[in-house]
Amino acid sequence: MDLRSRIVNPEADNGVCEVTAMNTNIKLLDVVELLEEMPEDGLVAGAKGTVVEVYETPNLAYEVEFCNDEGETTAMLALLPYQIRVIWRKA
């Protein structure tokens, strides 16, 4: 399944829903906001992180580093475009 056009949705009848618009213009070192809870990683929706790697295969994904107020890494995980949005980019 190409995750650029489909995402798993357990509430849909067939478990899959179409995505009409996806944020695929995310770049290295962009600051992003997490759009969903990730309690297994200690992250809440709205957590801010930095894109530290962009993966293009097998599907588009972004390695995002989340830090605490002391600058220590608290989580680093690969996220799909629908899970994050850009909130800051260096001009």
BAFI-3210 file (N, C-alpha, C; in Angstrom, 3 decimals, decimal comma, padded with zeros to 6 digits):
// residues 91
n [1|2|3|4|5|6|7|8|9|10|11|12|13|14|15|16|17|18|19|20|21|22|23|24|25|26|27|28|29|30|31|32|33|34|35|36|37|38|39|40|41|42|43|44|45|46|47|48|49|50|51|52|53|54|55|56|57|58|59|60|61|62|63|64|65|66|67|68|69|70|71|72|73|74|75|76|77|78|79|80|81|82|83|84|85|86|87|88|89|90|91]
n.u [000,841|000,595|001,489|001,312|-001,060|-003,032|-004,307|-004,393|-007,464|-009,194|-011,883|-013,186|-015,225|-013,819|-011,388|-009,578|-008,949|-009,222|-006,789|-007,014|-005,428|-002,065|000,688|003,445|005,585|007,570|010,695|014,218|015,337|013,110|010,823|008,369|004,958|003,403|000,562|-001,029|-001,711|000,931|001,294|002,830|005,366|005,650|004,621|002,509|-000,257|000,551|003,117|006,388|008,952|012,035|012,796|015,046|015,832|014,935|013,000|012,526|011,888|010,601|008,257|007,259|008,565|009,448|012,129|011,907|013,077|012,427|012,709|013,433|013,044|015,655|017,112|017,638|017,278|014,141|012,546|012,762|011,569|010,286|007,978|004,901|003,703|001,048|000,987|002,251|002,836|004,298|005,600|007,513|010,098|013,374|014,111]
n.v [-001,175|002,183|004,677|007,352|007,983|006,698|005,971|004,085|003,613|002,800|003,241|003,333|001,526|-000,411|-000,245|001,490|004,750|007,336|009,850|013,195|015,483|015,820|016,581|016,839|018,408|018,676|019,416|018,752|019,651|021,209|022,484|020,684|019,865|017,423|015,623|013,742|011,663|009,839|007,810|005,577|006,389|008,473|010,913|013,681|014,949|017,863|018,104|019,336|018,939|018,253|017,720|015,321|013,577|012,537|010,142|008,356|005,920|002,782|004,207|007,642|009,258|010,720|011,217|012,261|014,255|014,659|016,810|017,642|020,474|020,916|020,290|017,644|014,589|013,112|011,439|009,759|009,200|007,632|009,201|009,481|011,543|012,461|012,574|014,763|018,361|021,230|023,823|025,718|027,021|027,576|030,533]
n.w [000,000|-000,839|001,191|000,736|-000,394|001,014|004,272|007,300|008,832|011,473|011,940|009,552|007,166|005,650|006,857|005,725|004,533|002,083|001,470|000,911|000,851|001,544|003,590|001,988|001,600|003,440|004,890|005,528|008,734|009,303|011,711|013,294|014,166|016,094|015,157|016,320|019,202|020,752|022,861|023,585|023,076|024,733|023,844|023,143|021,233|019,478|020,355|019,728|017,288|015,482|012,083|011,177|009,266|005,987|004,467|001,480|000,441|001,589|001,542|001,728|004,499|007,691|009,870|013,083|015,697|019,074|021,841|025,310|027,590|028,341|026,175|025,733|024,010|023,849|022,396|019,264|016,181|013,201|011,156|009,360|006,621|007,178|009,913|010,969|010,922|009,384|011,341|011,496|009,460|008,344|006,684]
ca.u [000,000|001,328|000,981|001,128|-002,426|-003,974|-003,897|-005,250|-008,489|-009,971|-013,301|-013,766|-015,782|-012,798|-010,141|-008,710|-009,628|-008,404|-006,293|-007,143|-004,299|-001,067|001,832|004,643|006,585|008,364|012,118|015,197|015,472|011,843|010,216|007,035|004,071|002,775|-000,885|-001,758|-001,089|001,808|001,579|003,885|006,643|005,596|004,354|001,120|-000,533|001,038|004,550|007,203|010,197|012,804|013,037|016,482|016,075|013,795|013,039|011,673|011,493|009,585|007,228|007,712|008,495|010,381|012,668|011,707|013,657|011,720|013,610|012,852|013,479|017,109|017,735|017,912|016,344|013,176|012,025|013,130|010,855|009,890|006,566|004,358|003,310|-000,223|001,122|002,928|002,700|005,386|005,231|008,599|011,139|014,345|013,899]
ca.v [000,000|003,443|005,494|008,738|008,211|006,007|005,761|003,158|004,259|001,702|003,567|003,176|000,192|-001,328|-000,006|002,391|005,912|008,103|011,137|014,109|016,406|015,369|017,473|016,168|019,438|018,780|019,395|018,548|020,699|021,874|022,215|020,154|019,591|016,112|015,801|012,687|011,143|008,669|007,554|004,567|007,104|009,601|012,140|014,106|015,785|019,214|018,075|019,901|018,238|018,683|016,689|015,074|012,717|012,351|008,843|008,347|004,546|002,366|005,254|008,921|009,341|011,692|010,944|013,488|014,224|015,445|017,103|018,321|021,871|020,948|019,929|016,212|013,850|012,290|010,458|009,948|008,174|007,888|009,560|009,654|012,936|012,838|012,625|015,997|019,540|022,182|025,051|026,699|026,659|028,639|031,227]
ca.w [000,000|-000,902|002,283|000,320|-000,829|001,877|005,650|008,025|009,633|012,034|011,973|008,218|006,956|005,159|007,581|004,974|003,966|001,153|001,933|-000,217|000,848|002,490|003,692|001,481|001,354|004,665|004,540|006,579|009,756|009,601|013,014|013,021|015,289|016,039|015,028|017,022|020,416|020,628|024,268|023,734|022,976|025,661|023,090|023,021|020,066|019,706|020,662|018,657|017,026|014,310|011,075|011,082|008,108|005,093|003,787|000,300|000,140|000,621|001,516|002,248|005,966|008,261|011,204|013,857|017,037|020,078|022,958|026,465|027,738|028,527|024,912|025,692|023,171|024,580|021,445|017,869|015,442|011,816|011,079|008,019|006,382|007,786|011,366|011,370|010,047|009,561|012,051|011,305|008,487|008,145|005,401]
c.u [000,889|000,738|000,877|-000,311|-003,460|-003,405|-004,847|-006,200|-009,387|-011,465|-013,977|-014,248|-014,716|-011,447|-009,197|-009,536|-008,672|-007,973|-006,342|-005,974|-003,315|000,130|003,094|005,759|007,443|009,826|012,981|015,326|014,218|011,438|008,775|006,271|003,415|001,262|-001,696|-000,987|-000,201|002,242|002,682|005,279|006,679|005,310|002,857|000,961|-000,115|002,509|005,328|008,517|010,848|013,013|014,546|016,842|014,790|013,989|012,093|011,234|011,466|008,428|007,837|007,505|009,589|010,826|012,615|012,276|012,870|012,642|012,837|013,413|014,985|017,857|018,094|016,853|015,444|012,570|012,547|012,453|010,509|008,384|006,151|003,832|002,011|-000,134|001,731|002,576|003,838|004,869|006,324|009,616|012,065|014,170|015,100]
c.v [001,242|004,391|006,963|009,008|007,551|005,945|004,774|003,956|003,168|001,975|003,437|001,736|-000,816|-001,116|000,952|003,576|006,650|009,417|012,084|015,078|015,945|016,293|016,737|017,166|019,684|018,592|019,158|019,806|021,553|021,530|021,827|019,944|018,239|016,287|014,735|012,241|009,942|008,292|006,525|005,182|008,326|010,933|012,418|014,893|017,208|019,263|018,583|019,145|018,766|017,505|016,528|014,137|012,623|011,024|008,882|006,942|003,729|003,356|006,529|008,959|010,289|011,234|012,264|013,285|015,174|015,605|017,734|019,738|022,011|020,566|018,460|015,513|012,983|011,212|010,798|008,818|008,615|008,110|009,753|011,079|013,349|012,968|013,938|017,144|020,501|023,405|026,113|026,145|027,846|029,228|031,145]
c.w [000,000|000,128|001,926|-000,074|000,085|003,294|006,298|008,897|010,197|012,073|010,615|008,052|006,542|005,842|006,895|004,505|003,043|001,793|000,749|-000,292|001,909|002,436|003,262|001,176|002,602|004,298|005,784|007,431|009,954|011,032|012,731|014,320|015,060|016,057|015,751|018,257|020,073|022,048|024,497|023,652|023,897|024,994|023,014|021,721|020,403|020,074|019,455|018,536|015,762|013,376|010,914|009,927|007,306|004,377|002,603|-000,097|001,415|000,521|002,078|003,759|006,447|009,642|011,963|015,256|017,933|021,282|024,109|026,555|027,946|027,251|024,787|024,849|024,040|023,699|020,063|017,103|014,040|011,788|009,630|007,854|007,061|009,309|011,876|010,430|010,379|010,302|011,943|010,333|008,342|006,751|004,512]
res [m|d|l|r|s|r|i|v|n|p|e|a|d|n|g|v|c|e|v|t|a|m|n|t|n|i|k|l|l|d|v|v|e|l|l|e|e|m|p|e|d|g|l|v|a|g|a|k|g|t|v|v|e|v|y|e|t|p|n|l|a|y|e|v|e|f|c|n|d|e|g|e|t|t|a|m|l|a|l|l|p|y|q|i|r|v|i|w|r|k|a]
***
